[in-house]
């Protein structure tokens, strides 16, 4: 993922094949203060002008053609693909990952908000007339 992102932004020279190469590249970059200053000054525009921030181009060039291809195959009689799972049950796509604690049994995925204290207007009941 890192190599793909760095390349898409225009920084393939920062991609390292292993830890040793990473340390070497980090030392070289750290020793080049004018280069780091130039990178720091240009990295936001590089990102904004990269394909990573081109949502329209992604949808037109990648996503829509993929959907059109799937639709064409469906119209030609190809049945939808079938997911195959190796475990006894299919994985839950909303299951918490290693970064989140598991939800208690029966708990809703989205927890309801606590009502505001008495006398404090809620965002939905606040005046929208502007001040």
C-alpha positions in Angstrom: 0.0 0.0 0.0 2.8 2.4 0.9 4.6 1.9 -2.4 1.3 2.5 -4.3 0.5 5.7 -2.4 4.0 7.1 -2.7 4.2 6.3 -6.4 0.7 7.9 -7.0 1.8 11.1 -5.3 5.0 11.2 -7.3 7.5 10.1 -4.8 8.6 6.6 -5.9 12.1 7.4 -4.8 10.9 7.0 -1.2 9.8 3.4 -1.7 12.1 0.9 0.0 12.3 -2.8 -0.6 13.3 -3.7 2.9 14.1 -2.2 6.3 17.8 -1.6 5.5 16.9 0.3 2.4 14.3 2.3 4.4 16.9 3.3 7.0 19.4 4.3 4.3 16.8 6.4 2.5 15.7 8.0 5.7 19.3 8.9 6.6 19.9 10.4 3.1 16.7 12.4 3.3 17.4 13.6 6.9 20.8 14.8 5.8 19.4 16.9 3.0 17.7 19.8 4.8 17.1 21.9 1.6 15.6 18.9 -0.1 13.3 18.3 3.0 12.3 21.9 3.0 11.4 21.8 -0.7 9.5 18.6 -0.2 7.6 20.0 2.7 6.7 23.1 0.7 5.5 21.1 -2.3 4.0 17.9 -0.8 0.4 19.3 -0.4 0.1 20.5 -4.0 1.7 17.2 -5.1 -1.0 15.3 -3.2 -3.9 17.5 -4.3 -2.8 17.2 -8.0 -2.2 13.4 -7.8 -4.6 10.7 -8.9 -5.4 10.1 -5.3 -7.4 13.3 -5.1 -8.9 12.9 -8.5 -12.3 11.4 -7.5 -13.9 12.3 -10.8 -11.1 10.8 -12.8 -11.2 7.6 -10.7 -14.9 7.2 -11.1 -14.8 7.9 -14.9 -11.7 6.0 -15.6 -11.9 3.0 -13.2 -15.1 2.6 -11.3 -17.7 3.2 -14.1 -15.9 1.0 -16.6 -15.8 -1.8 -14.0 -19.5 -1.4 -13.3 -20.3 -1.3 -17.0 -18.3 -4.5 -17.6 -20.1 -6.2 -14.7 -23.5 -5.0 -16.2 -22.5 -6.2 -19.7 -21.6 -9.7 -18.3 -24.9 -9.8 -16.4 -26.8 -8.8 -19.6 -25.0 -11.6 -21.5 -26.4 -14.1 -19.0 -23.5 -14.5 -16.6 -24.8 -15.1 -13.1 -23.6 -12.9 -10.3 -20.4 -14.1 -8.6 -20.6 -16.1 -5.5 -18.5 -15.5 -2.4 -16.7 -18.5 -1.0 -15.6 -18.6 2.7 -13.3 -21.0 4.2 -14.6 -20.8 7.8 -17.7 -22.4 9.2 -19.6 -19.1 9.0 -19.2 -16.1 6.6 -17.4 -13.2 8.2 -19.4 -10.3 9.5 -18.4 -7.2 7.4 -19.3 -4.9 10.3 -17.3 -6.9 12.9 -14.9 -4.7 14.9 -11.3 -5.1 13.9 -8.3 -5.5 16.1 -8.4 -1.7 16.9 -11.9 -1.8 18.4 -13.3 -3.8 21.3 -16.1 -6.3 20.4 -19.6 -5.1 20.8 -21.7 -6.7 23.6 -24.2 -9.2 22.4 -27.4 -7.4 21.1 -25.8 -4.0 21.1 -26.7 -1.8 18.1 -23.9 -1.0 15.6 -24.5 2.7 16.1 -25.0 3.9 19.6 -27.7 6.5 20.1 -26.6 9.9 21.3 -27.3 10.9 24.9 -29.9 13.7 25.1 -28.5 17.1 26.0 -28.9 18.2 29.7 -32.1 20.1 30.5 -31.9 23.7 29.4 -29.3 23.0 26.6 -30.8 23.0 23.2 -30.1 20.0 21.0 -28.5 20.7 17.5 -31.8 19.9 15.8 -33.8 22.2 17.9 -31.3 25.1 17.9 -32.4 28.2 16.0 -31.2 28.4 12.4 -32.1 32.0 11.9 -28.5 33.0 12.2 -27.0 35.6 14.5 
